[in-house]
Amino acid sequence: MRIHLQSVNVVAIIAIALFTAIMLAVRFRITSWRGIVLQALLANAGAIAAVIAFEVMTA
């Protein structure tokens, strides 16, 4: 199974990651830079996983 990420997928990844990062920031009120970096990494990993899962379901 081949997964092809197109520009629309990249836009979806960025949108999901930004929304998730904002929601996590509101929820946990992180103040340290390490927490912010961890939060951004988690948001990006979740966004990539969501887009890949959607691609697999629709392929």
C-alpha positions, 0 to 999 in steps of 0.5 A, a space after each residue: 500500500 502506497 501513501 501519497 501525500 499531496 499539497 492538500 494533505 500538507 495543508 490539512 496536517 498544518 491545520 490540524 496541528 495548529 488547532 491541536 496545539 492551540 487546544 493543548 495550550 488552552 487546556 494545560 497552560 504550559 509555561 516552559 519552553 520544553 513543554 511547548 516543544 513537546 506540545 508542538 511535537 505531539 500536535 504534529 505527530 497527531 496531525 500526521 497520524 490523522 491524515 495518514 489514517 484518513 488516506 488509508 481509509 479512503 484508498 
